[in-house]
Amino acid sequence: MISSAPSLTLRAVVTGASSGIGAATVRLLCARGWQIVAVARRADRLAALAAECGCETVVADLTDQSAVDALRDRIAATGPIHAIVTVAGGAIGTDSVETADARDWMRMFDINVLSAQRVIGALLPALRDGARERGVGDILAVTSTAGQVAYESGGGYNAAKFALRGMMGALRLELAGEPLRVMQLAPGMVKTDEFALNRFGGDREKVDALYAGVEHPLTADDMAALIVHALEAPGHVNLDEITVRPVAQAAQHKIVRGPLELRD
């Protein structure tokens, strides 16, 4: 059971906090009274987020082990944490398996999988300290339905997200017996400011075509609400894997373009 001690301020580290789901999660957790350490590469975005919601910030490239070590040392010096939320990630390109540049795939593996492993491994001691206070500690990774179902021109991203999903499953087994919850949020079509734009190399027309006619794609705020729900669920409840799509996306390849209407 999660501790109800009124003096306990919950503290979480959120990666990928400079935009999209990460930034939305920081805002909502701060609004709910959590103390947040927001981590990302872009100092200007983090400064704006801190001014908006009062979070603590750490500028770090999580593909650099020395930066993760510095984050670990800073957290260790400032007290326990009660949750680790790894959002940092992304897709690069839409090449086929045949024509893909292996460097893009290595980059995707680094930012989606290895960055999460580095952060979780580095911060587990501080999370265990927090679990002693609260009664439970949380590790939640934002994965993707791309880690559940493969699709054309997504092989590199599929591979990275399948790997992240597998890593989180292994971690849950490795931590069995400790009061630590290991959870995944696997979104389908989410419309954010940057994800698809980065994937398509800044081609706004391709981004617009992706979402054209889709009624109510998911938003970063939708994902943040689900993350907060998972973190604030009763301590004995582990939401192993939450798969979420907009109603207009019945499956990975089945997207309704146009209004949703009841049949007579």
C-alpha positions in Angstrom: 0.0 0.0 0.0 1.3 3.5 -0.9 2.2 5.5 2.2 -0.4 8.1 3.0 2.0 10.1 5.3 1.0 13.7 4.8 4.6 15.0 5.1 5.9 12.8 2.2 6.5 14.8 -1.0 6.7 12.4 -3.9 9.7 13.0 -6.2 10.2 11.7 -9.8 12.7 11.9 -12.6 11.2 12.4 -16.0 13.4 12.0 -19.1 12.6 13.4 -22.5 11.1 16.4 -20.7 11.8 19.2 -23.2 8.7 18.4 -25.4 5.7 16.2 -26.1 4.8 13.5 -23.7 7.7 14.2 -21.4 6.9 17.9 -20.9 3.2 17.2 -20.5 4.0 14.6 -17.8 6.2 17.1 -15.9 3.4 19.7 -16.0 0.7 17.3 -14.7 2.9 15.8 -12.0 3.9 19.2 -10.8 0.3 20.3 -10.7 -0.5 17.3 -8.5 2.2 18.2 -6.0 5.1 16.0 -7.1 8.6 17.3 -7.1 10.0 16.7 -10.5 13.5 16.5 -11.9 13.1 17.1 -15.6 15.9 15.8 -17.8 16.5 16.6 -21.5 19.2 17.9 -23.9 17.8 21.3 -24.7 18.5 23.8 -21.9 16.2 26.5 -23.3 13.2 24.2 -23.4 13.9 23.0 -19.8 14.3 26.6 -18.6 10.9 27.5 -20.0 9.3 24.4 -18.5 10.8 25.3 -15.1 9.5 28.8 -15.3 6.1 27.4 -16.1 5.6 24.7 -13.5 8.5 25.0 -11.0 10.3 21.7 -11.8 14.0 21.1 -11.2 16.0 20.6 -14.4 19.0 18.7 -15.5 20.5 19.2 -19.0 21.9 15.9 -20.1 22.5 13.8 -23.2 21.5 10.3 -22.0 23.5 8.6 -24.7 26.6 9.8 -22.8 27.3 7.6 -19.8 29.2 10.5 -18.1 26.1 12.6 -18.2 24.0 9.8 -16.7 26.7 9.4 -14.0 26.4 13.1 -13.2 22.6 12.8 -13.0 23.0 9.9 -10.6 25.3 11.9 -8.4 23.0 14.9 -8.3 20.0 12.8 -7.4 22.0 10.9 -4.7 23.0 14.2 -3.2 19.5 15.6 -3.1 17.5 12.7 -1.7 15.4 9.7 -2.6 13.1 9.5 -5.6 9.8 7.6 -5.9 9.4 7.2 -9.6 11.5 7.0 -12.8 9.6 7.9 -16.0 11.6 7.3 -19.1 10.1 9.1 -22.1 13.3 10.0 -24.1 13.3 8.3 -27.5 12.3 8.8 -31.1 12.2 7.5 -34.6 14.6 8.3 -37.5 13.6 7.9 -41.1 11.2 5.6 -43.0 13.7 3.5 -44.9 13.1 -0.2 -45.6 15.2 -2.9 -44.0 16.9 -3.3 -47.3 17.9 0.3 -47.8 18.3 1.5 -44.2 21.4 3.2 -42.9 22.7 1.1 -40.0 23.9 4.3 -38.3 20.3 5.5 -38.0 19.3 2.2 -36.4 22.2 2.4 -33.9 21.1 5.9 -33.0 17.5 4.7 -32.5 18.7 1.8 -30.3 20.8 4.2 -28.2 18.1 6.8 -27.6 15.2 4.4 -27.1 16.8 1.5 -25.3 20.3 2.2 -24.0 19.4 5.6 -22.6 16.5 4.0 -20.6 18.9 1.2 -19.3 21.5 3.7 -18.3 19.1 5.9 -16.4 17.3 3.0 -14.7 20.5 1.3 -13.7 22.0 4.6 -12.3 18.9 5.6 -10.4 17.7 2.3 -8.9 19.5 2.9 -5.5 17.7 6.3 -5.1 14.4 4.6 -6.1 14.9 1.9 -3.5 15.5 4.6 -0.9 12.2 6.2 -2.0 10.4 2.9 -1.9 11.4 2.5 1.8 9.6 5.8 2.5 6.6 5.4 0.3 6.1 1.6 0.4 6.6 1.3 -3.4 8.7 2.7 -6.1 7.8 3.0 -9.8 9.7 2.6 -13.1 7.6 3.5 -16.1 8.8 3.5 -19.7 7.0 5.0 -22.7 7.3 2.3 -25.3 5.0 2.1 -28.4 2.6 -0.1 -30.3 5.5 -0.2 -32.7 7.1 -2.5 -30.1 4.1 -4.9 -30.4 3.4 -5.0 -34.1 5.8 -4.5 -37.0 5.0 -2.3 -40.0 6.5 -1.4 -43.4 9.2 1.3 -43.4 9.5 1.1 -39.6 12.0 -1.7 -39.1 14.5 0.3 -37.2 12.0 1.9 -34.9 10.2 -1.4 -34.5 13.4 -3.1 -33.5 14.2 -0.4 -30.9 10.8 -0.5 -29.3 10.6 -4.3 -29.3 13.9 -4.2 -27.5 12.7 -1.7 -25.0 9.6 -3.7 -24.3 11.7 -6.8 -23.8 14.1 -5.0 -21.5 11.2 -3.8 -19.3 9.8 -7.3 -19.2 13.1 -8.7 -18.1 13.5 -5.9 -15.5 10.1 -6.7 -13.9 11.3 -10.3 -13.4 14.7 -9.3 -12.1 13.1 -7.0 -9.5 10.4 -9.5 -8.4 10.2 -9.7 -4.6 11.0 -6.0 -4.2 8.3 -3.3 -3.7 9.1 -1.9 -7.2 6.5 -1.6 -10.0 7.7 -1.9 -13.6 5.3 -0.5 -16.1 5.0 0.4 -19.7 2.8 2.8 -21.7 2.5 1.8 -25.3 0.8 4.5 -27.3 -0.4 4.2 -30.9 -1.1 7.4 -32.9 -0.1 10.4 -30.8 0.0 13.8 -32.4 2.8 15.9 -30.8 4.7 18.9 -32.0 7.9 17.1 -32.9 7.9 13.3 -33.1 6.7 12.8 -36.6 8.4 16.0 -37.8 11.7 14.6 -36.6 11.0 11.2 -38.2 10.3 12.8 -41.6 13.3 15.0 -41.5 11.3 18.2 -41.0 8.9 17.5 -44.0 5.7 19.2 -42.7 3.6 17.9 -45.7 4.3 14.3 -44.8 3.4 15.0 -41.2 0.1 16.6 -42.2 -0.7 13.7 -44.5 -0.1 11.2 -41.6 -2.8 12.8 -39.5 -5.1 14.0 -42.3 -8.7 13.1 -41.6 -8.0 11.2 -38.3 -10.6 12.2 -35.8 -9.0 13.0 -32.4 -5.6 11.4 -32.5 -4.1 11.0 -29.0 -2.3 14.0 -27.4 0.6 14.4 -25.1 -1.8 15.4 -22.4 -3.7 12.1 -22.8 -0.5 10.2 -22.3 0.5 12.3 -19.3 -2.9 11.5 -17.6 -2.4 7.8 -18.1 1.2 8.0 -16.7 0.0 9.9 -13.6 -2.8 7.4 -13.1 -0.3 4.5 -13.2 2.0 6.2 -10.7 -0.8 7.1 -8.3 -2.6 3.7 -8.4 -2.7 1.8 -5.1 0.7 0.4 -4.4 -0.2 -3.3 -4.9 -1.5 -2.5 -8.5 1.1 -2.9 -11.3 -0.1 -1.8 -14.7 2.3 -4.0 -16.6 1.6 -2.7 -20.1 -1.0 -0.1 -21.1 -1.8 -0.2 -24.8 -3.6 2.9 -25.9 -4.8 4.0 -29.3 -7.3 6.6 -30.5 -10.7 5.2 -31.3 -10.0 6.1 -35.0 -7.0 3.6 -34.9 -8.6 0.2 -34.5 -5.2 -1.5 -35.0 -1.7 -0.6 -36.1 -2.6 -0.6 -39.8 -6.4 0.2 -39.4 -6.9 3.9 -39.3 -10.2 5.6 -40.0 -9.9 8.8 -41.9 -13.0 10.9 -41.7 -15.8 11.3 -39.1 -16.7 8.4 -36.8 -20.4 7.6 -37.3 -22.7 5.0 -35.9 -24.1 2.5 -38.4 -27.9 2.1 -38.6 
